[in-house]
Amino acid sequence: MDTFDRNWRELQLETLVDLSLTIGGVLSEEELVEELLQRAVGTLDAGSGFVASLHPGGQEAVVRSVRLPQSVETLRSFFESDFLEELAAGRVVRAIRTTSDPPHELLAAPMLWQQKTLGIVVLGDKETREGRIPFSDSDARFLLSMTSMVATAVATARRVGAIERERQRLADENRALRDVARREGFVGESAAIQEMLDLVRRAAPTGVNVMLRGESGVGKERVARLLHSYSDRSGGPFVPLNCAALPETLLESELFGIEEGVATGVQRRHGKIELADGGTLFLDEVGDLSLALQAKLLRVVQEREFERLGGRERIPVDLHLVTATNRDLEEMVEQGEFRQDLYYRLRVVVVNIKPLRERRTDIPLLARHFLELYGERFGRPGLLLSREALAALLSHSFPGNVRELENAIQAAVALAPGNTITEDDLRLEAEGGQQATGGELVSLGEMERRHIESVLQAVDGNRQAAARILGIDRTTLYRKLQRFASHDAEHIN
């Protein structure tokens, strides 16, 4: 062995040792690809180089290139045979090109891990001081050693990334569920709720985009969770994001994630889209997205891929998209405030959730549900709701819908001095006698009449249920209704 060969082998050994120490820490996949490209090109004196890590389906994940095309598909045309099949078999592939333009010789090696091709390396034209010389068998073996080491590191980086995504998803989900542990299902037995639930059960397994329409506080996130639990992605993550809760600059990074190094001290962070891979992404108040973010979301909907903020790599994603809004998107489309193409792609199936005032028969069920829920949470089980308190709930308009009802019961459970929740304990925002009567002063008899009519309307005319809520028997209620009718007849005559 002459001095040159000895020095060359020492350089290769030193490179492998140095590379193993470098990748021994937890590097990102992007850093590993970059490191491999620099080491391979520099140590083997290549005039050009290409390194790509691959997703399980064969799509490019991370690509780095020096004076070579930046796609596997273009490089494939440089080889006579399908070099990807040969690489998958663990072989190093050579190619000689007769064109006048470089590269004239190519050397390709696989990044194999547990018989899986995690990536490929292609080097072009070995150049020395004496000129261009062929890649040797020793070069091929050395390149294969490097790619094998990096393949193991890439597999580790992916496992670490998956663990981090799962950790962040669980943290987000725990924050969402920390305050209130909700039961499975949607509380309500009204015809409007049953119709809505039937549509949810039919739409969920299809995986189509669903848009939830309804006022603030009607329970849109609860319905979105139902869609997730009824879908074939129920084993995956459910990732919610309120688009109205953050300014646009923060919302973009929260949605798409951010690459490391975008600004000083910034570390890579996965966005909600990436965290929802394999599950459901719920975008509440989607009408608050800016036109710029709407364009980026449209790409996710159409192409099922995205780029992190400050990144260049296209990341494929497989998710079920559920959106919600209480805004008039149709008018926003006409005014140019919401993209028409995005609007039609989001509203493949529309689920309308009725406000609480239009399904008052659900109020007693919801009130008892929250009474039981917060009674157990605050250590006050067995609390009861007085007839007067229930009647007050039934006659209230609930502009805040279910959320307002929940907050009223929660406060009452926490503050009520006795074992029975009274009307005063509910602390409902007074809608005012003047509002209820159009501003005029009325007699007690007229107030009684209007209250009875309100309760009857709330229970869809069921006199037995109304009498129970009012605390009177059905005969007394019938006599009062007869008296009201006679009084109206006298005024007509």
C-alpha positions as CSV (number, residue, x, y, z in Angstrom):
1,M,0.0,0.0,0.0
2,D,1.6,3.3,-1.1
3,T,1.6,6.5,0.9
4,F,-1.3,8.0,-1.0
5,D,-3.6,5.0,-0.4
6,R,-2.6,5.0,3.3
7,N,-3.4,8.7,3.6
8,W,-6.7,8.3,1.7
9,R,-7.8,5.4,4.0
10,E,-6.9,7.5,7.1
11,L,-8.9,10.4,5.8
12,Q,-11.9,8.1,5.2
13,L,-11.7,6.6,8.7
14,E,-11.4,10.1,10.2
15,T,-14.4,11.3,8.2
16,L,-16.5,8.3,9.4
17,V,-15.5,8.8,13.0
18,D,-16.1,12.6,12.8
19,L,-19.5,12.0,11.1
20,S,-20.6,9.5,13.8
21,L,-19.7,12.0,16.5
22,T,-21.6,14.8,14.7
23,I,-24.8,12.8,14.1
24,G,-24.6,11.2,17.6
25,G,-26.6,14.1,19.0
26,V,-30.2,14.7,18.1
27,L,-30.1,16.5,14.8
28,S,-33.1,17.3,12.6
29,E,-33.7,15.5,9.3
30,E,-32.8,18.7,7.5
31,E,-29.5,19.0,9.3
32,L,-28.6,15.4,8.7
33,V,-29.3,15.7,4.9
34,E,-27.2,18.9,4.8
35,E,-24.3,17.2,6.7
36,L,-24.3,14.1,4.5
37,L,-24.2,16.2,1.3
38,Q,-21.2,18.3,2.5
39,R,-19.3,15.3,3.8
40,A,-19.8,13.2,0.7
41,V,-19.0,15.9,-1.8
42,G,-16.0,17.1,0.2
43,T,-14.4,13.8,1.0
44,L,-14.9,12.2,-2.4
45,D,-13.9,15.3,-4.3
46,A,-17.2,15.3,-6.2
47,G,-17.9,18.2,-8.6
48,S,-21.7,18.0,-7.8
49,G,-24.0,16.2,-5.4
50,F,-27.6,15.5,-4.4
51,V,-29.1,14.1,-1.2
52,A,-32.8,13.5,-0.6
53,S,-34.6,11.9,2.3
54,L,-37.8,10.1,1.3
55,H,-41.2,9.7,2.9
56,P,-42.5,6.1,3.2
57,G,-44.5,6.5,0.0
58,G,-41.4,7.5,-1.9
59,Q,-42.1,11.3,-2.1
60,E,-39.2,13.6,-1.4
61,A,-39.0,14.9,2.2
62,V,-35.9,17.0,2.4
63,V,-33.7,17.8,-0.6
64,R,-30.3,19.4,-0.8
65,S,-28.3,19.7,-4.1
66,V,-25.1,21.2,-5.4
67,R,-24.9,21.7,-9.2
68,L,-27.4,18.8,-9.8
69,P,-31.1,18.8,-10.4
70,Q,-33.2,19.1,-7.3
71,S,-35.6,16.2,-8.0
72,V,-35.3,12.5,-8.0
73,E,-37.4,12.3,-11.1
74,T,-35.0,14.4,-13.1
75,L,-32.0,12.4,-11.9
76,R,-33.7,9.2,-12.9
77,S,-33.3,10.1,-16.5
78,F,-29.5,10.2,-16.1
79,F,-29.4,6.4,-15.5
80,E,-30.1,3.7,-18.0
81,S,-31.9,1.4,-15.6
82,D,-34.4,2.2,-12.8
83,F,-31.7,3.1,-10.3
84,L,-34.2,3.4,-7.5
85,E,-35.0,-0.4,-7.6
86,E,-31.3,-1.2,-7.5
87,L,-30.7,1.2,-4.6
88,A,-33.6,-0.4,-2.7
89,A,-31.7,-3.7,-3.1
90,G,-28.8,-2.1,-1.3
91,R,-26.5,-1.7,-4.3
92,V,-24.4,1.3,-5.4
93,V,-25.3,2.4,-8.9
94,R,-23.0,4.0,-11.5
95,A,-23.8,5.8,-14.7
96,I,-21.6,7.1,-17.5
97,R,-23.0,9.9,-19.7
98,T,-21.7,10.7,-23.1
99,T,-23.1,14.3,-23.2
100,S,-20.8,17.3,-23.4
101,D,-22.4,18.9,-20.3
102,P,-21.5,17.6,-16.8
103,P,-22.0,15.4,-15.0
104,H,-20.2,12.8,-17.0
105,E,-20.1,10.1,-14.3
106,L,-22.6,9.5,-11.5
107,L,-22.4,7.4,-8.4
108,A,-25.6,6.7,-6.4
109,A,-26.0,5.0,-3.0
110,P,-29.1,4.3,-0.8
111,M,-29.8,5.4,2.7
112,L,-31.1,2.0,4.0
113,W,-32.5,1.3,7.5
114,Q,-34.2,-2.0,8.3
115,Q,-34.6,-2.7,4.6
116,K,-36.4,0.6,4.0
117,T,-35.1,3.3,1.7
118,L,-35.0,6.5,3.7
119,G,-33.2,8.5,1.1
120,I,-30.6,8.5,-1.7
121,V,-27.3,10.2,-2.4
122,V,-26.0,11.0,-5.9
123,L,-22.5,12.3,-6.6
124,G,-21.2,13.6,-10.0
125,D,-17.7,13.7,-11.5
126,K,-14.7,13.1,-9.2
127,E,-12.3,16.0,-9.7
128,T,-8.7,16.1,-8.6
129,R,-5.7,18.4,-9.3
130,E,-4.8,16.1,-12.2
131,G,-8.3,16.4,-13.6
132,R,-11.4,14.2,-13.6
133,I,-10.9,10.6,-12.7
134,P,-13.4,7.7,-12.2
135,F,-15.0,6.9,-8.8
136,S,-13.2,3.8,-7.4
137,D,-14.7,0.8,-5.7
138,S,-13.3,2.1,-2.5
139,D,-15.2,5.4,-3.1
140,A,-18.4,3.4,-3.5
141,R,-17.9,1.4,-0.3
142,F,-17.1,4.5,1.6
143,L,-20.2,6.3,0.3
144,L,-22.3,3.3,1.3
145,S,-20.8,3.4,4.8
146,M,-21.7,7.1,5.2
147,T,-25.3,6.7,4.0
148,S,-25.9,3.7,6.3
149,M,-24.8,5.8,9.3
150,V,-26.9,8.7,8.4
151,A,-30.0,6.5,7.6
152,T,-30.0,5.3,11.2
153,A,-29.8,8.9,12.4
154,V,-32.7,9.9,10.1
155,A,-34.8,7.1,11.5
156,T,-34.0,8.3,15.0
157,A,-34.8,11.9,14.1
158,R,-38.2,10.9,12.7
159,R,-39.0,8.9,15.9
160,V,-38.1,11.9,18.0
161,G,-40.2,14.2,15.8
162,A,-43.2,11.9,16.1
163,I,-42.8,11.8,19.9
164,E,-42.6,15.6,20.0
165,R,-45.7,16.0,17.8
166,E,-47.6,13.6,20.1
167,R,-46.4,15.5,23.2
168,Q,-47.5,18.8,21.8
169,R,-50.8,17.4,20.7
170,L,-51.5,15.9,24.1
171,A,-50.6,19.2,25.8
172,D,-53.0,21.1,23.5
173,E,-55.8,18.6,24.1
174,N,-55.2,18.6,27.8
175,R,-55.5,22.4,27.9
176,A,-58.8,22.2,26.0
177,L,-60.2,19.5,28.3
178,R,-58.8,20.7,31.6
179,D,-61.6,23.0,32.7
180,V,-64.6,20.8,31.9
181,A,-64.7,17.1,31.3
182,R,-67.4,16.7,28.8
183,R,-69.5,13.6,28.3
184,E,-69.6,11.7,25.0
185,G,-72.5,12.8,22.9
186,F,-74.4,16.1,22.6
187,V,-76.9,17.0,25.3
188,G,-80.3,17.6,23.8
189,E,-83.5,15.9,22.6
190,S,-85.2,18.5,20.6
191,A,-86.1,17.8,17.0
192,A,-83.5,20.4,15.8
193,I,-80.7,18.6,17.7
194,Q,-81.8,15.1,16.6
195,E,-81.8,16.3,13.0
196,M,-78.4,17.8,13.4
197,L,-76.9,14.7,15.0
198,D,-78.3,12.5,12.2
199,L,-76.5,14.7,9.7
200,V,-73.3,14.5,11.7
201,R,-73.4,10.7,11.9
202,R,-73.9,10.4,8.1
203,A,-71.2,13.0,7.2
204,A,-68.4,11.9,9.6
205,P,-67.4,8.6,8.0
206,T,-67.1,10.1,4.5
207,G,-64.2,12.4,5.5
208,V,-65.5,15.3,3.5
209,N,-64.9,18.9,4.6
210,V,-67.7,20.0,7.0
211,M,-68.6,23.6,7.8
212,L,-70.5,24.3,11.1
213,R,-72.8,27.3,11.1
214,G,-74.2,28.8,14.2
215,E,-74.1,31.7,16.7
216,S,-71.4,32.0,19.3
217,G,-71.8,29.6,22.2
218,V,-74.1,27.0,20.5
219,G,-71.5,24.3,20.9
220,K,-69.7,24.2,17.5
221,E,-66.5,22.7,19.0
222,R,-68.6,20.0,20.7
223,V,-70.2,19.1,17.3
224,A,-66.7,19.1,15.7
225,R,-65.5,16.6,18.3
226,L,-68.6,14.4,17.6
227,L,-67.6,14.5,13.9
228,H,-64.1,13.3,14.8
229,S,-65.4,10.5,17.2
230,Y,-67.8,9.2,14.5
231,S,-65.1,9.2,11.8
232,D,-62.6,6.6,10.9
233,R,-59.9,9.0,12.2
234,S,-61.2,8.8,15.8
235,G,-57.9,7.1,16.9
236,G,-56.0,10.1,15.6
237,P,-55.6,13.6,17.1
238,F,-58.3,16.2,17.4
239,V,-56.6,19.6,17.0
240,P,-58.7,22.8,17.5
241,L,-57.7,26.4,16.7
242,N,-59.7,29.6,17.1
243,C,-58.8,31.8,14.2
244,A,-60.2,34.9,15.9
245,A,-58.1,34.5,19.1
246,L,-54.7,35.4,17.6
247,P,-53.3,38.3,15.5
248,E,-52.5,37.3,11.9
249,T,-48.7,37.1,12.5
250,L,-49.1,34.6,15.4
251,L,-51.9,32.8,13.7
252,E,-49.8,31.9,10.7
253,S,-47.1,30.3,12.8
254,E,-49.6,28.6,15.0
255,L,-51.4,27.1,12.0
256,F,-48.4,26.2,9.7
257,G,-45.6,25.9,12.2
258,I,-42.2,27.6,12.0
259,E,-38.8,26.6,10.9
260,E,-35.7,26.9,13.1
261,G,-33.6,29.9,12.4
262,V,-36.3,32.1,10.9
263,A,-35.2,34.7,13.4
264,T,-32.6,34.8,16.1
265,G,-33.4,32.3,18.9
266,V,-36.4,30.9,17.1
267,Q,-36.7,27.1,17.3
268,R,-38.6,24.8,15.0
269,R,-42.3,24.4,16.1
270,H,-45.0,22.2,14.6
271,G,-48.2,23.9,13.6
272,K,-51.7,22.8,14.1
273,I,-51.9,21.4,10.6
274,E,-48.9,19.1,11.1
275,L,-50.2,18.1,14.6
276,A,-53.5,17.1,13.1
277,D,-52.0,14.6,10.6
278,G,-54.0,11.4,10.7
279,G,-56.8,13.1,12.6
280,T,-59.1,16.1,12.5
281,L,-58.3,19.8,12.3
282,F,-61.0,22.1,13.6
283,L,-60.7,25.8,12.6
284,D,-63.2,27.9,14.6
285,E,-64.1,31.4,13.3
286,V,-62.6,30.6,9.9
287,G,-64.2,33.8,8.6
288,D,-61.7,35.8,10.6
289,L,-58.7,34.5,8.4
290,S,-57.0,37.2,6.3
291,L,-57.0,36.8,2.5
292,A,-53.3,35.9,2.6
293,L,-53.9,33.0,5.1
294,Q,-57.0,32.0,3.1
295,A,-54.8,31.4,0.1
296,K,-52.4,29.3,2.1
297,L,-55.3,27.3,3.6
298,L,-56.6,26.7,0.1
299,R,-53.4,25.0,-0.9
300,V,-53.7,22.7,2.1
301,V,-57.3,21.8,1.1
302,Q,-56.4,21.3,-2.5
303,E,-53.0,19.7,-2.4
304,R,-52.9,18.3,1.1
305,E,-49.5,19.7,1.7
306,F,-48.0,22.9,3.3
307,E,-44.8,24.7,4.2
308,R,-43.7,25.8,7.6
309,L,-43.2,29.5,8.1
310,G,-39.8,30.3,6.8
311,G,-39.4,26.8,5.3
312,R,-39.1,25.6,1.7
313,E,-40.0,21.9,2.1
314,R,-43.4,20.8,1.1
315,I,-44.8,18.6,3.8
316,P,-47.7,16.2,2.9
317,V,-50.6,16.0,5.4
318,D,-53.6,13.7,5.7
319,L,-56.4,15.2,7.8
320,H,-60.1,15.7,8.1
321,L,-60.9,19.5,8.0
322,V,-63.9,20.9,10.0
323,T,-64.5,24.6,10.0
324,A,-67.0,26.8,11.9
325,T,-68.2,30.4,11.7
326,N,-70.9,32.6,13.0
327,R,-70.3,35.2,10.2
328,D,-72.2,35.6,6.9
329,L,-69.6,34.1,4.6
330,E,-71.8,34.6,1.6
331,E,-71.9,38.3,2.1
332,M,-68.1,38.3,2.7
333,V,-67.6,36.5,-0.6
334,E,-69.6,39.2,-2.4
335,Q,-67.6,41.9,-0.7
336,G,-64.3,40.3,-1.6
337,E,-63.4,39.6,2.0
338,F,-63.5,35.8,1.7
339,R,-62.2,33.7,-1.2
340,Q,-65.0,32.1,-3.2
341,D,-62.9,29.0,-4.2
342,L,-62.0,28.4,-0.5
343,Y,-65.6,29.0,0.5
344,Y,-67.0,26.2,-1.8
345,R,-64.2,23.8,-0.8
346,L,-64.9,24.2,2.9
347,R,-68.7,23.9,2.8
348,V,-69.0,20.5,1.1
349,V,-71.4,19.6,4.0
350,V,-73.0,22.3,6.1
351,V,-74.3,21.6,9.6
352,N,-76.5,24.3,11.0
353,I,-76.7,24.4,14.8
354,K,-79.8,26.1,16.2
355,P,-79.5,28.8,18.9
356,L,-80.8,27.8,22.3
357,R,-83.8,30.1,22.1
358,E,-85.1,28.0,19.2
359,R,-84.8,24.7,21.1
360,R,-86.0,25.6,24.6
361,T,-87.0,22.0,25.4
362,D,-83.3,21.2,25.7
363,I,-82.8,23.8,28.4
364,P,-83.9,21.5,31.3
365,L,-81.7,18.7,30.1
366,L,-78.7,21.0,29.7
367,A,-79.3,22.7,33.1
368,R,-79.4,19.3,34.9
369,H,-76.3,18.1,33.0
370,F,-74.3,21.2,34.0
371,L,-75.7,21.0,37.6
372,E,-74.5,17.4,37.9
373,L,-71.1,18.2,36.2
374,Y,-70.2,21.2,38.4
375,G,-71.8,19.7,41.5
376,E,-69.3,16.8,41.3
377,R,-66.4,19.2,40.4
378,F,-67.0,21.6,43.2
379,G,-67.8,18.9,45.8
380,R,-71.5,19.7,46.0
381,P,-73.3,16.7,44.6
382,G,-77.1,16.3,44.9
383,L,-78.0,20.0,44.2
384,L,-81.5,20.7,43.0
385,L,-83.0,23.3,40.7
386,S,-86.1,25.1,42.0
387,R,-89.2,25.5,39.8
388,E,-88.8,29.2,39.8
389,A,-85.1,28.9,38.7
390,L,-86.1,26.5,35.9
391,A,-88.9,28.8,34.8
392,A,-86.5,31.7,34.7
393,L,-84.1,29.7,32.5
394,L,-86.9,28.8,30.2
395,S,-88.1,32.4,29.8
396,H,-84.6,33.8,29.3
397,S,-83.5,34.5,25.7
398,F,-79.9,33.3,26.1
399,P,-78.0,35.5,23.6
400,G,-74.9,33.6,24.7
401,N,-76.6,30.3,24.0
402,V,-75.3,27.1,25.7
403,R,-72.1,28.8,26.9
404,E,-74.2,31.4,28.8
405,L,-76.4,28.7,30.4
406,E,-73.3,26.7,31.4
407,N,-71.7,29.8,33.0
408,A,-74.9,30.6,34.9
409,I,-75.2,27.1,36.3
410,Q,-71.5,27.0,37.2
411,A,-71.7,30.3,39.1
412,A,-74.9,29.1,40.9
413,V,-73.3,25.9,42.0
414,A,-70.2,27.7,43.3
415,L,-72.1,30.5,45.1
416,A,-75.6,29.2,46.1
417,P,-75.9,29.0,50.0
418,G,-78.4,26.2,50.1
419,N,-78.9,22.8,48.5
420,T,-81.5,24.2,46.0
421,I,-80.6,26.6,43.2
422,T,-83.0,29.5,43.3
423,E,-83.8,32.1,40.6
424,D,-81.6,34.6,42.5
425,D,-78.7,32.2,42.6
426,L,-78.7,32.1,38.8
427,R,-77.8,35.7,38.5
428,L,-79.1,35.9,34.9
429,E,-78.6,39.2,33.2
430,A,-81.9,41.0,33.6
431,E,-83.6,41.5,30.2
432,G,-85.8,44.1,31.9
433,G,-89.5,44.3,32.4
434,Q,-89.7,47.2,30.0
435,Q,-87.9,45.2,27.3
436,A,-90.3,42.3,27.9
437,T,-93.4,44.5,27.7
438,G,-92.2,46.8,25.0
439,G,-91.6,49.7,27.5
440,E,-95.1,50.0,29.0
441,L,-96.0,49.4,32.6
442,V,-98.4,46.4,33.0
443,S,-100.5,44.9,35.7
444,L,-99.5,41.8,37.7
445,G,-102.2,39.8,35.8
446,E,-100.7,40.7,32.5
447,M,-97.2,39.8,33.7
448,E,-98.5,36.4,34.8
449,R,-100.2,35.9,31.5
450,R,-97.0,36.6,29.5
451,H,-94.9,34.4,31.8
452,I,-97.3,31.5,31.3
453,E,-97.4,32.0,27.6
454,S,-93.5,32.0,27.6
455,V,-93.3,28.7,29.5
456,L,-95.9,27.1,27.2
457,Q,-94.0,28.2,24.1
458,A,-90.8,26.8,25.6
459,V,-92.4,23.3,26.1
460,D,-94.1,23.4,22.7
461,G,-97.6,23.8,24.2
462,N,-97.3,20.8,26.6
463,R,-99.7,21.9,29.4
464,Q,-98.7,19.1,31.8
465,A,-95.0,20.1,31.5
466,A,-95.8,23.8,31.8
467,A,-97.9,23.2,34.9
468,R,-95.0,21.2,36.5
469,I,-92.6,24.0,35.8
470,L,-95.0,26.7,37.0
471,G,-95.6,24.8,40.2
472,I,-99.4,24.5,39.7
473,D,-101.7,21.7,38.8
474,R,-103.0,21.2,35.2
475,T,-106.5,22.2,36.2
476,T,-105.4,25.6,37.6
477,L,-103.4,26.2,34.5
478,Y,-106.4,25.4,32.4
479,R,-108.6,27.9,34.4
480,K,-106.0,30.6,34.0
481,L,-105.9,30.0,30.2
482,Q,-109.7,30.1,30.0
483,R,-109.7,33.4,31.9
484,F,-107.1,34.9,29.5
485,A,-109.3,33.8,26.6
486,S,-112.4,35.3,28.1
487,H,-110.6,38.6,28.7
488,D,-109.5,38.8,25.1
489,A,-113.1,38.0,23.9
490,E,-114.5,40.9,26.0
491,H,-112.0,43.4,24.6
492,I,-112.9,42.3,21.0
493,N,-116.6,42.8,21.7
